Amino acid sequence: MKAFFARILAKWKLIYLPALLKMGIWGVGAVAVLDSSSIPVPMDLILAGYIWADKGHFWLYTLMASVGSAIGGLVPYGLGRAGGELFLLKRVDRAKFEKMRDRFERQEFLAVMIPSMLPPPTPWKVFIFGAGVFEMAVLPFMTAVAVGRIIRWLILSLLVIKLGPHAVDLVAHHALRAMLVVLGLAVMGFALWWLRKRRKVAGAGPAV
């Protein structure tokens, strides 16, 4: 069985991946679908190559890859929605499961968007699986993935345009630091949004 899957992966890397990449922008979208759904590929490296060769259309490569990633993410999301609850309940008790659900539902958009922003080795599919388990609606789920990916790959695009394709190595070597910076910015953004919301509610006050 291992040999069978090894042959499939070898054929994928040697035949199918180059064929898709020849499709240009559409190929980037197709590879992103496969990367998010089943077969992991070095998306950052692939995007960097395209962006370096065609800097003027960096935004289009970023958009196509982000949309493809959101579509591909429906596979682990669907698996989580189909049977993920039973999978989790075998590993945690019901009380802890409900606590996890409540926490996710309070901040479900950020719970998907932030991991989508972060570079490897972030366990992205775990969060996507969790979105399915806790029954996040499909449209907000796909929007959160796409927004997170757009932010991540726009930053990568700017680095590639400024520093060249080796910017991918820079991101990889400083992945933990990048994760902490992005998380810090996300927390600050959420705190500002929450404070503004509270001020609006307080400003409205009760009707006299």
C-alpha positions as a Markdown table, in Angstrom:
| # | Residue | x | y | z |
|---|---|---|---|---|
| 1 | Met | 0.0 | 0.0 | 0.0 |
| 2 | Lys | 2.8 | 2.4 | 0.9 |
| 3 | Ala | 4.5 | 1.7 | -2.5 |
| 4 | Phe | 1.2 | 2.4 | -4.3 |
| 5 | Phe | 0.9 | 5.8 | -2.7 |
| 6 | Ala | 4.5 | 6.5 | -3.3 |
| 7 | Arg | 4.1 | 5.9 | -7.0 |
| 8 | Ile | 1.0 | 8.1 | -7.1 |
| 9 | Leu | 2.9 | 11.0 | -5.4 |
| 10 | Ala | 5.9 | 10.5 | -7.7 |
| 11 | Lys | 3.6 | 10.6 | -10.7 |
| 12 | Trp | 1.9 | 13.7 | -9.3 |
| 13 | Lys | 5.2 | 15.6 | -8.8 |
| 14 | Leu | 6.7 | 14.6 | -12.1 |
| 15 | Ile | 3.7 | 14.7 | -14.5 |
| 16 | Tyr | 0.6 | 16.3 | -13.2 |
| 17 | Leu | 2.0 | 19.2 | -11.2 |
| 18 | Pro | 4.2 | 20.5 | -14.2 |
| 19 | Ala | 1.2 | 20.1 | -16.5 |
| 20 | Leu | -1.0 | 22.2 | -14.2 |
| 21 | Leu | 1.6 | 24.8 | -13.8 |
| 22 | Lys | 1.8 | 25.3 | -17.5 |
| 23 | Met | -1.8 | 26.6 | -17.3 |
| 24 | Gly | -0.5 | 29.8 | -15.7 |
| 25 | Ile | -2.9 | 31.7 | -13.5 |
| 26 | Trp | -5.6 | 29.0 | -13.8 |
| 27 | Gly | -3.0 | 26.3 | -13.0 |
| 28 | Val | -2.1 | 28.2 | -9.8 |
| 29 | Gly | -5.7 | 28.1 | -8.7 |
| 30 | Ala | -6.0 | 24.4 | -9.5 |
| 31 | Val | -2.8 | 23.6 | -7.6 |
| 32 | Ala | -4.1 | 25.6 | -4.6 |
| 33 | Val | -7.3 | 23.5 | -4.7 |
| 34 | Leu | -5.3 | 20.3 | -4.5 |
| 35 | Asp | -2.9 | 21.6 | -1.9 |
| 36 | Ser | -5.8 | 22.5 | 0.5 |
| 37 | Ser | -7.9 | 19.5 | -0.2 |
| 38 | Ser | -5.5 | 16.5 | -0.4 |
| 39 | Ile | -1.9 | 16.7 | -1.8 |
| 40 | Pro | 0.4 | 19.2 | -0.1 |
| 41 | Val | 2.6 | 21.2 | -2.4 |
| 42 | Pro | 5.0 | 24.1 | -1.8 |
| 43 | Met | 2.5 | 26.9 | -2.7 |
| 44 | Asp | 4.7 | 29.7 | -1.4 |
| 45 | Leu | 7.5 | 28.6 | -3.7 |
| 46 | Ile | 5.2 | 28.1 | -6.7 |
| 47 | Leu | 3.7 | 31.5 | -6.2 |
| 48 | Ala | 7.1 | 33.2 | -5.8 |
| 49 | Gly | 8.2 | 31.8 | -9.1 |
| 50 | Tyr | 5.2 | 33.1 | -11.0 |
| 51 | Ile | 5.3 | 36.5 | -9.2 |
| 52 | Trp | 9.0 | 37.0 | -9.9 |
| 53 | Ala | 8.4 | 36.1 | -13.6 |
| 54 | Asp | 5.3 | 38.3 | -14.0 |
| 55 | Lys | 5.4 | 41.0 | -11.3 |
| 56 | Gly | 2.7 | 43.1 | -12.8 |
| 57 | His | 0.1 | 40.4 | -12.2 |
| 58 | Phe | 1.1 | 39.5 | -8.6 |
| 59 | Trp | -2.4 | 40.4 | -7.4 |
| 60 | Leu | -4.1 | 38.0 | -9.8 |
| 61 | Tyr | -1.9 | 35.1 | -8.8 |
| 62 | Thr | -2.6 | 35.9 | -5.2 |
| 63 | Leu | -6.3 | 36.1 | -5.8 |
| 64 | Met | -6.5 | 32.8 | -7.8 |
| 65 | Ala | -4.4 | 30.9 | -5.3 |
| 66 | Ser | -6.6 | 32.3 | -2.4 |
| 67 | Val | -9.9 | 31.3 | -4.1 |
| 68 | Gly | -8.4 | 27.9 | -5.0 |
| 69 | Ser | -7.4 | 27.4 | -1.4 |
| 70 | Ala | -10.8 | 28.3 | -0.1 |
| 71 | Ile | -12.4 | 25.8 | -2.5 |
| 72 | Gly | -10.0 | 23.0 | -1.7 |
| 73 | Gly | -10.5 | 23.6 | 2.0 |
| 74 | Leu | -14.1 | 22.4 | 1.6 |
| 75 | Val | -12.8 | 18.8 | 1.6 |
| 76 | Pro | -11.3 | 18.8 | 5.2 |
| 77 | Tyr | -14.2 | 21.1 | 6.2 |
| 78 | Gly | -16.7 | 18.6 | 4.8 |
| 79 | Leu | -15.0 | 15.6 | 6.5 |
| 80 | Gly | -15.2 | 17.5 | 9.8 |
| 81 | Arg | -18.9 | 18.3 | 9.3 |
| 82 | Ala | -19.7 | 14.7 | 8.2 |
| 83 | Gly | -18.1 | 12.8 | 11.1 |
| 84 | Gly | -15.7 | 15.0 | 13.0 |
| 85 | Glu | -17.9 | 15.3 | 16.1 |
| 86 | Leu | -17.7 | 11.6 | 16.7 |
| 87 | Phe | -14.0 | 11.7 | 16.1 |
| 88 | Leu | -13.5 | 14.4 | 18.7 |
| 89 | Leu | -15.9 | 12.9 | 21.2 |
| 90 | Lys | -13.7 | 9.8 | 21.3 |
| 91 | Arg | -10.8 | 11.9 | 22.5 |
| 92 | Val | -12.5 | 14.5 | 24.8 |
| 93 | Asp | -15.6 | 14.4 | 27.0 |
| 94 | Arg | -18.8 | 16.1 | 26.2 |
| 95 | Ala | -18.3 | 19.0 | 28.5 |
| 96 | Lys | -14.9 | 19.9 | 27.0 |
| 97 | Phe | -16.3 | 19.4 | 23.5 |
| 98 | Glu | -19.2 | 21.9 | 24.3 |
| 99 | Lys | -16.7 | 24.4 | 25.7 |
| 100 | Met | -14.6 | 24.1 | 22.5 |
| 101 | Arg | -17.7 | 24.7 | 20.5 |
| 102 | Asp | -18.7 | 27.8 | 22.4 |
| 103 | Arg | -15.2 | 29.3 | 22.1 |
| 104 | Phe | -15.1 | 28.6 | 18.4 |
| 105 | Glu | -18.6 | 30.0 | 17.7 |
| 106 | Arg | -17.7 | 33.3 | 19.5 |
| 107 | Gln | -14.7 | 33.9 | 17.3 |
| 108 | Glu | -15.2 | 31.5 | 14.4 |
| 109 | Phe | -14.2 | 33.9 | 11.6 |
| 110 | Leu | -10.8 | 34.7 | 13.3 |
| 111 | Ala | -10.4 | 31.0 | 14.2 |
| 112 | Val | -10.2 | 30.2 | 10.5 |
| 113 | Met | -8.8 | 33.5 | 9.1 |
| 114 | Ile | -5.7 | 33.7 | 11.4 |
| 115 | Pro | -4.4 | 30.1 | 10.7 |
| 116 | Ser | -5.0 | 30.8 | 7.0 |
| 117 | Met | -2.7 | 33.8 | 7.3 |
| 118 | Leu | 0.2 | 31.9 | 8.9 |
| 119 | Pro | 3.0 | 30.1 | 7.0 |
| 120 | Pro | 4.0 | 26.5 | 7.5 |
| 121 | Pro | 4.3 | 24.6 | 9.8 |
| 122 | Thr | 0.9 | 25.9 | 11.0 |
| 123 | Pro | -1.4 | 22.9 | 11.2 |
| 124 | Trp | -3.9 | 24.6 | 8.9 |
| 125 | Lys | -6.1 | 21.6 | 8.1 |
| 126 | Val | -6.7 | 21.0 | 11.8 |
| 127 | Phe | -8.4 | 24.4 | 12.1 |
| 128 | Ile | -10.3 | 23.8 | 8.9 |
| 129 | Phe | -11.5 | 20.4 | 10.1 |
| 130 | Gly | -12.6 | 22.1 | 13.3 |
| 131 | Ala | -14.7 | 24.6 | 11.4 |
| 132 | Gly | -16.6 | 21.7 | 9.9 |
| 133 | Val | -17.0 | 19.9 | 13.2 |
| 134 | Phe | -18.5 | 23.0 | 14.8 |
| 135 | Glu | -20.7 | 23.6 | 11.8 |
| 136 | Met | -19.5 | 27.0 | 10.7 |
| 137 | Ala | -21.6 | 28.2 | 7.7 |
| 138 | Val | -20.0 | 27.6 | 4.3 |
| 139 | Leu | -19.9 | 31.2 | 3.0 |
| 140 | Pro | -18.2 | 32.7 | 6.1 |
| 141 | Phe | -15.8 | 29.8 | 6.2 |
| 142 | Met | -14.7 | 30.3 | 2.6 |
| 143 | Thr | -14.5 | 34.0 | 3.1 |
| 144 | Ala | -12.3 | 33.6 | 6.2 |
| 145 | Val | -9.9 | 31.3 | 4.3 |
| 146 | Ala | -9.8 | 33.5 | 1.3 |
| 147 | Val | -9.1 | 36.7 | 3.3 |
| 148 | Gly | -6.4 | 35.0 | 5.4 |
| 149 | Arg | -4.7 | 33.6 | 2.3 |
| 150 | Ile | -4.9 | 36.9 | 0.4 |
| 151 | Ile | -3.2 | 38.7 | 3.4 |
| 152 | Arg | -0.5 | 36.0 | 3.6 |
| 153 | Trp | 0.3 | 35.9 | -0.1 |
| 154 | Leu | 0.1 | 39.6 | -0.6 |
| 155 | Ile | 2.8 | 40.0 | 2.0 |
| 156 | Leu | 4.8 | 37.2 | 0.3 |
| 157 | Ser | 4.3 | 38.9 | -3.1 |
| 158 | Leu | 5.7 | 42.2 | -1.8 |
| 159 | Leu | 8.7 | 40.5 | -0.3 |
| 160 | Val | 9.3 | 38.6 | -3.6 |
| 161 | Ile | 9.1 | 41.8 | -5.7 |
| 162 | Lys | 11.5 | 43.5 | -3.3 |
| 163 | Leu | 13.9 | 40.7 | -2.4 |
| 164 | Gly | 13.5 | 38.1 | -5.1 |
| 165 | Pro | 12.3 | 34.5 | -5.0 |
| 166 | His | 14.6 | 33.7 | -2.0 |
| 167 | Ala | 12.0 | 35.7 | 0.1 |
| 168 | Val | 10.3 | 32.3 | 0.5 |
| 169 | Asp | 13.3 | 31.0 | 2.4 |
| 170 | Leu | 13.3 | 34.1 | 4.6 |
| 171 | Val | 9.6 | 33.5 | 5.5 |
| 172 | Ala | 10.3 | 29.8 | 6.2 |
| 173 | His | 13.3 | 30.5 | 8.4 |
| 174 | His | 11.4 | 33.1 | 10.4 |
| 175 | Ala | 8.1 | 31.2 | 10.4 |
| 176 | Leu | 7.6 | 31.3 | 14.2 |
| 177 | Arg | 8.5 | 35.0 | 14.4 |
| 178 | Ala | 6.1 | 35.7 | 11.6 |
| 179 | Met | 3.4 | 33.7 | 13.3 |
| 180 | Leu | 3.8 | 35.7 | 16.5 |
| 181 | Val | 3.8 | 39.0 | 14.7 |
| 182 | Val | 0.6 | 38.1 | 12.7 |
| 183 | Leu | -1.1 | 36.8 | 15.8 |
| 184 | Gly | -0.2 | 40.0 | 17.7 |
| 185 | Leu | -1.6 | 42.2 | 14.9 |
| 186 | Ala | -4.8 | 40.1 | 14.7 |
| 187 | Val | -5.3 | 40.4 | 18.5 |
| 188 | Met | -4.8 | 44.1 | 18.4 |
| 189 | Gly | -7.2 | 44.4 | 15.4 |
| 190 | Phe | -9.8 | 42.4 | 17.2 |
| 191 | Ala | -9.4 | 44.4 | 20.4 |
| 192 | Leu | -9.9 | 47.7 | 18.5 |
| 193 | Trp | -13.0 | 46.3 | 16.8 |
| 194 | Trp | -14.4 | 45.2 | 20.1 |
| 195 | Leu | -13.7 | 48.5 | 21.8 |
| 196 | Arg | -15.4 | 50.4 | 19.0 |
| 197 | Lys | -18.4 | 48.1 | 19.1 |
| 198 | Arg | -18.7 | 48.7 | 22.9 |
| 199 | Arg | -18.5 | 52.4 | 22.4 |
| 200 | Lys | -21.2 | 52.4 | 19.8 |
| 201 | Val | -23.5 | 50.4 | 22.1 |
| 202 | Ala | -22.7 | 52.7 | 25.0 |
| 203 | Gly | -23.2 | 55.8 | 22.9 |
| 204 | Ala | -26.6 | 54.6 | 21.7 |
| 205 | Gly | -27.9 | 54.3 | 25.2 |
| 206 | Pro | -31.5 | 53.6 | 26.2 |
| 207 | Ala | -34.2 | 55.5 | 24.4 |
| 208 | Val | -35.9 | 58.1 | 26.6 |
